[in-house]
């Protein structure tokens, strides 16, 4: 918990600000200037992405490109004037008309949302259960188990890619939610982080509950999980971002269009359509794929920076 | 039921009393351990075994001893992939760490402009990574409709075939990685800066230390744990680069881009394993990656411990 407080950036502001002389202040602003310029390179590609979404295919193919859409349109999401039966010049499929699956692009949004949620909730439950035992139960072999788990954090997961693919195939799990979710549940870094967090908490509450006759499962659910809340919040941010962006594993286990997550669907879009006039729909897909995580970030902004700092300072 | 049985025989066997005492604990560990063993430990051992075999995924694996590793040593494409990866890793982590630190120093205040700047630089970390790759591919479009070539045109240059020029591949991959990752490092550095007591600077100022001296003698040394973390996690992440190569540079029949100019370790693993179905050979590549990352992690542990003892 002490770590949490040290990372609060407003700590320095509360102290009386030193009064640097004029020259130092001018210097400081001069030193900052290159980074202000650097921020333009952040804005420019994002701006380019967003205006692309609202341009018509005709405008996208024109040189020089415009920097404000001439006639802003939502056709890149859904173009009512496009028909699969007859070519209509200047009209292409919007992103929601591009895939021959039920519910179109919504299907991938749902897949990503469902898989990410299932993995986040599932792994936090499973890992917190194991972390509680390792941190607070005096059982044989817990040091060996913990050491093994720490050692496994040094293994790049790609090393297990091929055997896991063979396992999925032999179990008949290819192209299913199971193949996305089940192998992703036991996360060593989550367990490690939760154990560390639990070890820094006192035992009194747990002891008191035991004296009152509460079972271990109840203690885990009613005492340990609430105590772990800040750690769980930090970990869920890492899990959500990693799973939302997961690409290589889905690329290997997904065969049908129906089971693709957003990254795989976007990658397929990318390999089917290359022309500038298609970029509007592709960027619309990218924007839709980014909205949920950006919204998640804007809502939980404080937890993000704290969570990242927490992992960095403890690691 | 079990309780009454135990009470009937007070001198229960040690096994049974241990079970009663620890049974729940092991039961609670079971889900994690079962998944951990099934999808990490066993596959890890299995991939080591496969690296000594010829295996196409259909016929049974055929043991070939060190053959795969011998072939890897003489495989020009693999050596090319290793060289490319090394170049990419050093450049992207070096540049990324420097810029992260610079950004943290420039925008570590609590004022609104600083917070907006931090959010802006952090934005790529919470944007769909594939969407960012597609964005770059569109920015770097080869004709004049692309953003990069439009900017080049303003300065009187001709359209550049960004993604089809072998010499530009690794620099572009480095720039994409630095662009997307420096905000994340910045957040870590800002946290590190916040934990340095202001008193140190006050004392230094009273002693007449210049801004540069304060940075050199206080800020930098006290940020060393953060730097170690940023560098090592950066190295580990960079060695595993895949999406950027696959999405932005992959050709119709070549995963590494024009003339393999963007071929890296994981894309080559994917190419061997899942395009050519040489699963044994790909497993050998996976174990080379494993050794690299494992050594880096050990260095990280060592460094961490050494720091604490200092």
Interface residues (C-beta under 8 A of the other chain):
Chain A: X6 X7 X8 X9 X10 X11 X12 X13 X15 X18 X24 X27 X28 X31 X32 X34 X35 X36 X38 X39 X41 X42 X43 X44 X45 X46 X48 X49 X52 X60 X61 X62 X63 X64 X65 X126 X127 X129 X130 X132 X133 X134 X137 X139 X140 X145 X148 X149 X152 X153 X154 X155 X156 X158 X159 X160 X161 X162 X163 X164 X165 X166 X167 X169 X182 X183 X185 X186 X188 X191 X215 X216 X217 X220 X241 X244 X245 X247 X248 X251 X252 X262 X263 X266 X267 X270 X276 X279 X282 X283 X285 X286 X287 X289 X290 X293 X294 X296 X297 X301 X304 X305 X308 X309 X312 X313 X315
Chain B: X22 X24 X25 X26 X28 X29 X31 X32 X33 X35 X36 X38 X39 X40 X41 X42 X43 X44 X46 X47 X50 X57 X99 X102 X103 X105 X106 X107 X108 X109 X110 X117 X119 X120 X121 X122 X123 X124 X125 X126 X127 X128 X129 X130 X131 X132 X134 X135 X136 X137 X138 X139 X141 X143 X144 X145 X146 X147 X150 X153 X179 X184 X187 X188 X190 X191 X192 X193 X194 X195 X198 X201 X202 X205 X211 X225 X226 X229 X230 X233 X236 X239 X240 X242 X243 X246 X247 X266 X269 X270 X273 X274 X279 X282 X283 X286 X287 X289 X290 X293 X294 X297 X298
